[in-house]
Amino acid sequence: MKTKTQTKTKTNSQNTVAILKYLRSLFVSLIITFASIILFAFIIKWAGLDDNVISPVNLVIKGVSVLVGALILTKGASKGLINGIVFALVYTLVCFTIFSILAGTFALGLGLVSDFAFTAVCGGLAGIIGVNIKKK
């Protein structure tokens, strides 16, 4: 028979594993985002692209980053839709904070709301796909 201490220890270790998996997924997504933005900046500089290209490409970068992170997070797990959406919202909040600090200004507006909505859809879809990927 399991004691309360054994059950509590098992729960604590499961929570630690879940938090580490979440942080790993977030880290991978942020690395993809930063690497893609740096690559895109070089492409803009080299090719002399118009400024109206920046916004759609930024959305694609965010979408791909959230898709990859949410897939990593939800692979073989449960509640993929919810976990994917929550992951996307946390990712957007972290990215907004980091880029606001780098820009030196915090600008709240409809752009942030649309980012939350777009990444939530991407995260939800990736979560649904992720839970249906079988572990080997």
C-alpha positions in Angstrom: 0.0 0.0 0.0 1.3 3.4 -1.0 1.7 6.0 1.7 0.9 9.7 1.3 4.6 10.5 1.2 5.2 8.2 -1.8 2.1 9.6 -3.6 3.2 13.2 -2.9 6.8 12.5 -4.1 5.4 10.9 -7.3 3.2 13.9 -8.0 6.0 16.3 -7.3 8.3 14.5 -9.8 5.5 14.4 -12.4 5.0 18.1 -12.0 8.7 18.7 -12.3 8.9 16.7 -15.5 5.9 18.5 -16.9 7.4 21.9 -16.2 10.7 20.9 -17.7 9.0 19.7 -20.8 7.1 23.0 -21.0 10.3 25.0 -20.6 12.1 22.9 -23.2 9.2 23.4 -25.7 9.2 27.2 -25.0 13.0 27.3 -25.4 12.9 25.5 -28.7 10.2 27.8 -30.0 12.1 30.9 -28.9 15.3 29.6 -30.6 13.4 29.0 -33.8 11.9 32.5 -33.6 15.2 34.3 -33.0 17.1 32.3 -35.6 14.3 32.9 -38.2 14.2 36.7 -37.4 17.9 37.0 -37.8 17.9 35.1 -41.0 15.0 37.2 -42.3 16.8 40.4 -41.4 19.8 39.3 -43.5 17.4 38.4 -46.4 15.7 41.8 -46.2 19.1 43.6 -46.1 20.5 41.5 -49.0 17.5 41.4 -51.2 16.2 44.9 -50.4 12.6 43.7 -49.8 9.8 46.1 -49.3 8.6 46.8 -45.7 5.1 45.4 -46.4 6.6 41.9 -46.4 7.7 42.0 -42.8 4.3 41.6 -41.1 3.2 38.4 -43.0 6.7 36.8 -42.6 6.6 37.6 -38.9 3.3 35.8 -38.6 4.7 32.8 -40.4 7.7 32.7 -38.1 5.4 32.9 -35.0 3.1 30.2 -36.4 5.9 27.8 -37.2 7.6 28.4 -33.8 4.3 27.7 -32.0 3.5 24.7 -34.1 6.9 23.1 -33.3 6.8 24.0 -29.6 3.3 22.8 -29.1 4.0 19.5 -31.0 7.0 18.9 -28.7 4.9 19.7 -25.7 1.8 17.6 -26.5 3.5 14.6 -28.3 2.0 11.5 -26.6 0.3 13.6 -23.9 -3.4 14.4 -23.3 -5.6 17.5 -23.5 -3.7 18.6 -26.6 -6.1 21.5 -27.6 -5.9 23.1 -24.2 -2.2 22.6 -23.7 -1.5 23.8 -27.2 -3.5 27.0 -26.7 -2.0 27.7 -23.3 1.5 27.1 -24.7 0.8 29.6 -27.5 -0.5 32.2 -25.2 2.6 31.9 -22.9 4.9 31.9 -26.0 3.2 35.1 -27.2 3.5 36.8 -23.9 7.1 35.9 -23.5 7.9 37.0 -27.0 6.0 40.3 -26.5 8.0 40.9 -23.3 11.4 40.1 -24.8 10.8 42.2 -28.0 9.3 45.1 -26.1 12.4 45.2 -23.8 14.6 45.1 -26.9 12.6 47.9 -28.6 12.5 49.9 -25.4 8.7 50.3 -25.4 5.6 48.4 -24.5 2.9 49.0 -27.0 -0.4 47.3 -26.3 -2.9 47.2 -29.1 -4.8 45.2 -31.6 -1.6 43.8 -33.0 -1.0 42.0 -29.7 -4.6 40.7 -29.7 -4.3 39.4 -33.2 -1.0 37.7 -32.2 -2.7 36.0 -29.3 -5.5 34.8 -31.5 -3.3 33.6 -34.3 -0.9 31.8 -32.1 -3.8 30.3 -30.1 -5.2 28.7 -33.3 -1.7 27.4 -34.3 -1.1 26.1 -30.8 -4.5 24.4 -30.6 -4.0 22.7 -34.0 -0.5 21.6 -33.1 -1.8 20.3 -29.7 -4.5 18.2 -31.5 -1.9 16.8 -33.8 0.6 16.3 -31.0 -1.6 14.1 -28.9 -2.3 11.9 -31.8 1.4 11.2 -32.5 2.3 7.9 -31.0 5.5 7.5 -29.0 7.9 4.9 -30.4 
